Structure formats: structure tokens, C-alpha cells
Amino acid sequence: MPEGDTVWNTARVLHRALAGARLTGSDFRVPQLATTDLTGWTVRESASRGKHLLLRLAAPDGAHWTLHSHLRMEGAWRAYAPGERWTARPAHLIRVVLRSPGAVAVGYHLHEVALAPTAEEESLVGQLGPDLLGADWDPAEAVRRLAAHPDATIGEALLDQRNLAGIGNLYKCEVLFLRGISPWTPVRAVPDLAGTVTLAQRLLAANRGRWTQSTTGSLHRGQTSYVYGRQAQPCRRCGTAIRKAELGERVTYWCPVCQPERTPGEDGG
């Protein structure tokens, strides 16, 4: 699942494959860029911002542009050697193909694909909160943004990328379990928002550079999470069956014993 660490990893894969290369061809399978041709453009760098991927380019006239894509829940970029078969996803999901002498980058099921001047990059990602894996990470600012919506549930607030960028459903569930917080707790009743966002950043950073996401410390199949994806299985702490329910527009997993609900009148610090 593309969360902040996965997108960070993806950006590095593309950077290694394309950075410094002059594109020999491009194919955009999205209406807004269907006639765009990046042949002759040079790839300057590949970077991530939360779940957004930013491929920075130099046009033949020297102007700097950014190719933006959002991975959401299903998106992916893959790098292949020239002539290698594209095997990651079905062909009808391909949205972008970028060719260079040494590699071919293929974007599957991408969203919000856009090409904009790099100087205007903020128009694409400026609404995002501090990036948990970025140079702009600022836990105090993340806490300030979360606290600005005191009646929101903490489960929904952590997924709101305007508060902090990079947390997806997996990390939301795992962080709240580790902190002993019910996903339905109002933000104002969370005892230690700073501790919560700090733990989220630590978990994402620990998984940066590898594709297996683990919050337990184990990389073995079936042992990588405490609650996420473990409906009806015993809690690793207390043995109670893990529950699953909808919260907002997403499902959430939690242990009803380890994550007791707080009453609306309990204010946090």
C-alpha cells in the first residue's frame, strides 16, 4: 500500500533509473497530457512529498518543470531495463511511460497527473502538512494542525494529509494501537498529540529503504503488524480479537481492550 515510506522508496528507484538521463520518448495515457511529448527533456531528480511523487525535469530550452503524480491507494511506478517485459500491472492501468537510454519508467494507476513549472510546485502540493519523511518535518506544526480540529476523530485526523503528510491507513491503525488510543477518540481527548506524531514519524522512517512495512520489528509474513489486516485474530498484547469497522471513508482495525474509548469530556494535553 503506497504510504509515505513506499512513495519515498519509489522516488529513489526512479531517481536511480532516470536522474541525469535525457528522455528518448514519452507516452501519456491521461487526457490532460495526451499530446505532451517530453522527448529531449532531461530528468533532474525524483522526489516525494507525502503520497505525491515529483519528477523534476529540464526542457530543451532550459526551463524547469515538474511532472506530478499521486499514488493514492493503487498507484505505482516501476523501472525496467530497455526491452524488459512490463509485468507489474495489466497494460490497461498504465498512465505514463518515460523512456531513456538506460531505463523505462512506467506509471500504473496514477492520479492527478500534471505537468507544471517547478517554480509553481506549491500549487500541486502546497496544501500538504509537514512531510514525515521530508526536510520540512516539524512535529510542532503537525500538532498545531491536528489540534485546530479538536472535534475530529484522531483516526480521521491522522489520515488528513493537510495535517501531516505520509500517514496512510496502515500507519494510522498501528500508531493508535501502540499509543493505546481508540480511533474514535476526539483529537481534543488525545493525551499526547506530540508523542503520537513523533511515533508515526519514527515508524515511517524505520521502514524507509525497504518494501516490507513492519511496525512490530518482524519482517516475517503474518508478523509485521499489530492490528492492521488482523480482523478476528488475537491481539498480540492481550489476546482479545482484533476488530474491524468503518471510520469515515476508510476501515480501521483496533483492539477494544488495549484501545479503550475515551469519553467526550476527557480533554487531552
C-alpha positions as CSV (number, residue, x, y, z in Angstrom):
1,M,0.0,0.0,0.0
2,P,1.5,3.3,-1.0
3,E,2.1,5.3,2.2
4,G,4.8,7.9,2.8
5,D,7.7,5.4,3.1
6,T,6.6,3.5,-0.1
7,V,6.4,6.7,-2.1
8,W,9.8,7.7,-0.7
9,N,11.2,4.4,-1.9
10,T,9.6,4.8,-5.3
11,A,11.1,8.2,-5.7
12,R,14.6,6.8,-5.1
13,V,14.0,4.0,-7.6
14,L,13.1,6.5,-10.3
15,H,16.0,8.7,-9.3
16,R,18.5,5.9,-9.7
17,A,16.9,4.9,-13.0
18,L,16.4,8.3,-14.7
19,A,18.3,11.1,-13.0
20,G,20.7,12.8,-15.4
21,A,19.2,11.0,-18.4
22,R,17.7,12.6,-21.5
23,L,14.4,11.1,-22.4
24,T,14.1,9.4,-25.7
25,G,10.3,9.2,-25.6
26,S,7.2,9.6,-23.5
27,D,3.6,8.3,-23.6
28,F,0.9,9.9,-21.5
29,R,-2.3,7.9,-21.3
30,V,-4.3,10.6,-19.5
31,P,-6.5,13.1,-21.4
32,Q,-4.9,16.3,-20.0
33,L,-1.4,15.3,-21.2
34,A,-2.3,13.1,-24.2
35,T,-0.4,15.2,-26.7
36,T,2.6,16.0,-24.5
37,D,6.0,14.9,-25.7
38,L,9.0,15.0,-23.4
39,T,11.5,13.7,-25.9
40,G,14.8,15.5,-25.3
41,W,13.9,16.6,-21.8
42,T,16.4,15.8,-19.0
43,V,15.4,14.3,-15.7
44,R,16.9,16.4,-12.9
45,E,15.7,14.5,-9.9
46,S,12.9,12.4,-8.4
47,A,11.4,13.4,-5.0
48,S,8.4,12.5,-2.8
49,R,6.1,14.7,-0.8
50,G,3.8,12.6,1.3
51,K,2.0,10.3,-1.1
52,H,2.9,12.6,-4.1
53,L,5.7,11.9,-6.5
54,L,7.6,14.8,-8.1
55,L,9.7,14.1,-11.1
56,R,11.7,17.3,-11.8
57,L,12.7,17.9,-15.4
58,A,14.6,20.4,-17.6
59,A,13.2,21.2,-21.0
60,P,15.5,21.7,-24.0
61,D,15.1,25.5,-23.6
62,G,16.4,25.2,-20.0
63,A,13.1,25.8,-18.3
64,H,12.4,23.6,-15.2
65,W,9.2,21.6,-15.0
66,T,7.7,19.1,-12.5
67,L,5.8,16.0,-13.5
68,H,3.4,15.4,-10.6
69,S,1.6,12.2,-9.8
70,H,-0.4,11.0,-6.8
71,L,-0.3,7.3,-5.9
72,R,-3.3,7.2,-3.6
73,M,-4.1,3.6,-2.8
74,E,-3.4,1.8,-6.0
75,G,-0.8,3.8,-7.8
76,A,2.8,2.6,-8.6
77,W,5.8,3.4,-10.6
78,R,8.2,0.7,-11.9
79,A,11.6,1.0,-13.6
80,Y,12.5,-1.6,-16.3
81,A,15.6,-2.2,-18.4
82,P,15.0,-1.4,-22.1
83,G,13.4,-4.4,-23.8
84,E,12.4,-5.9,-20.4
85,R,8.8,-7.1,-20.2
86,W,6.5,-4.8,-18.1
87,T,5.0,-7.2,-15.6
88,A,3.9,-5.1,-12.6
89,R,0.3,-4.5,-13.6
90,P,-2.2,-5.0,-16.5
91,A,-1.4,-2.8,-19.5
92,H,-4.8,-1.0,-19.3
93,L,-3.7,0.5,-16.0
94,I,-0.6,2.2,-17.5
95,R,-0.9,6.0,-17.4
96,V,2.6,7.3,-18.1
97,V,5.7,5.8,-19.9
98,L,9.0,7.6,-19.8
99,R,11.9,6.2,-21.9
100,S,15.6,6.9,-21.6
101,P,18.7,5.1,-23.0
102,G,19.1,3.1,-19.8
103,A,15.7,2.6,-18.4
104,V,11.9,2.8,-19.0
105,A,9.7,4.1,-16.2
106,V,6.1,3.0,-16.2
107,G,3.4,4.6,-14.0
108,Y,0.4,2.4,-13.2
109,H,-3.0,3.7,-11.9
110,L,-1.7,7.1,-11.2
111,H,-3.9,10.0,-10.2
112,E,-3.7,13.8,-10.5
113,V,-1.0,13.6,-13.2
114,A,0.0,17.1,-14.1
115,L,3.0,19.0,-15.6
116,A,3.7,22.4,-14.1
117,P,6.7,24.8,-13.8
118,T,8.8,23.7,-10.9
119,A,8.6,27.3,-9.6
120,E,4.8,26.6,-9.2
121,E,5.2,23.3,-7.5
122,E,3.5,24.6,-4.4
123,S,0.3,24.8,-6.4
124,L,0.4,21.0,-6.6
125,V,1.4,20.1,-3.0
126,G,1.3,23.3,-1.0
127,Q,-1.8,22.2,0.8
128,L,0.0,19.4,2.5
129,G,1.1,19.4,6.1
130,P,4.7,18.6,7.2
131,D,6.1,15.6,5.5
132,L,7.0,12.9,8.0
133,L,10.0,11.9,5.7
134,G,10.8,15.3,4.4
135,A,13.2,18.0,5.3
136,D,10.2,20.1,6.3
137,W,9.2,17.7,9.0
138,D,8.0,19.8,12.0
139,P,6.2,17.8,14.8
140,A,5.1,21.1,16.5
141,E,3.4,22.2,13.3
142,A,1.8,18.8,12.8
143,V,0.4,19.0,16.4
144,R,-0.8,22.5,15.8
145,R,-2.7,21.5,12.6
146,L,-4.2,18.4,14.3
147,A,-5.3,20.5,17.4
148,A,-7.0,23.0,15.1
149,H,-9.8,20.5,14.6
150,P,-10.5,19.3,18.1
151,D,-13.8,17.5,17.4
152,A,-12.4,15.3,14.6
153,T,-11.7,11.7,15.4
154,I,-8.0,11.1,15.7
155,G,-8.3,8.2,13.2
156,E,-9.6,10.6,10.5
157,A,-7.3,13.5,11.5
158,L,-4.2,11.4,11.0
159,L,-5.2,10.5,7.5
160,D,-5.9,14.1,6.6
161,Q,-2.8,15.0,4.6
162,R,-3.3,18.7,5.3
163,N,-2.3,17.9,8.9
164,L,0.7,15.8,8.2
165,A,1.8,14.1,5.0
166,G,2.6,10.5,4.6
167,I,0.4,8.5,7.0
168,G,-1.9,6.0,5.4
169,N,-4.4,3.5,6.9
170,L,-1.7,1.0,8.0
171,Y,0.3,3.5,10.0
172,K,-2.9,5.1,11.4
173,C,-4.0,1.8,12.8
174,E,-0.6,0.8,14.1
175,V,0.3,4.1,15.7
176,L,-3.1,4.3,17.5
177,F,-2.7,0.8,18.8
178,L,0.8,1.4,20.1
179,R,-0.3,4.6,21.8
180,G,-3.4,2.9,23.3
181,I,-5.8,5.3,21.6
182,S,-9.2,4.4,20.2
183,P,-9.5,5.6,16.6
184,W,-12.8,7.2,17.5
185,T,-11.2,9.4,20.2
186,P,-11.7,13.2,19.5
187,V,-8.5,15.0,18.8
188,R,-9.1,17.1,21.9
189,A,-9.1,14.0,24.1
190,V,-5.8,12.5,22.9
191,P,-3.5,12.6,25.9
192,D,-0.2,13.4,24.0
193,L,-0.5,14.5,20.4
194,A,3.2,15.2,20.2
195,G,4.0,11.7,21.2
196,T,1.6,10.3,18.7
197,V,3.0,12.2,15.7
198,T,6.6,11.5,16.9
199,L,5.9,7.8,16.9
200,A,4.3,8.0,13.4
201,Q,7.5,9.6,12.1
202,R,9.7,7.0,13.7
203,L,7.7,4.1,12.2
204,L,7.8,5.5,8.7
205,A,11.5,6.3,9.0
206,A,12.2,2.8,10.2
207,N,10.6,1.3,7.1
208,R,12.3,3.8,4.7
209,G,14.5,2.0,2.2
210,R,12.7,-1.4,2.3
211,W,9.4,-2.6,0.7
212,T,8.2,-4.7,3.6
213,Q,6.3,-2.4,6.0
214,S,6.7,-3.6,9.6
215,T,5.7,-2.0,12.9
216,T,6.4,-5.0,15.1
217,G,10.1,-5.3,14.2
218,S,9.5,-8.6,12.4
219,L,9.7,-9.0,8.7
220,H,8.2,-12.4,8.6
221,R,4.9,-12.9,6.8
222,G,1.9,-12.5,9.1
223,Q,4.0,-10.9,11.9
224,T,4.6,-7.4,10.5
225,S,1.6,-5.6,12.1
226,Y,-0.2,-5.5,15.5
227,V,-3.7,-4.8,14.3
228,Y,-3.8,-3.8,10.7
229,G,-5.3,-6.6,8.5
230,R,-5.8,-8.8,11.5
231,Q,-9.5,-8.8,12.0
232,A,-10.7,-11.6,14.4
233,Q,-7.1,-12.6,15.2
234,P,-5.9,-12.4,18.8
235,C,-4.3,-9.1,20.0
236,R,-0.5,-9.6,20.3
237,R,-0.7,-7.9,23.8
238,C,-3.9,-9.1,25.4
239,G,-5.4,-11.9,23.2
240,T,-8.7,-10.1,22.5
241,A,-10.0,-10.5,19.0
242,I,-9.0,-7.6,16.8
243,R,-11.9,-5.7,15.4
244,K,-12.5,-4.0,12.0
245,A,-15.1,-1.3,11.2
246,E,-15.5,1.8,9.0
247,L,-14.4,5.1,10.2
248,G,-15.1,8.0,7.8
249,E,-14.4,6.6,4.4
250,R,-11.8,4.0,5.5
251,V,-11.8,0.9,7.5
252,T,-9.9,0.8,10.8
253,Y,-8.5,-2.1,12.9
254,W,-8.2,-1.9,16.7
255,C,-8.1,-3.8,19.9
256,P,-11.1,-2.8,22.1
257,V,-9.2,-3.7,25.3
258,C,-5.8,-2.1,24.5
259,Q,-7.5,0.9,22.9
260,P,-10.4,1.9,25.2
261,E,-12.7,4.7,24.1
262,R,-12.4,8.0,25.9
263,T,-15.4,9.9,26.9
264,P,-16.1,13.2,25.0
265,G,-15.4,15.2,28.2
266,E,-11.9,13.9,28.7
267,D,-9.5,16.5,27.3
268,G,-6.0,15.7,26.3
269,G,-2.9,17.6,26.9
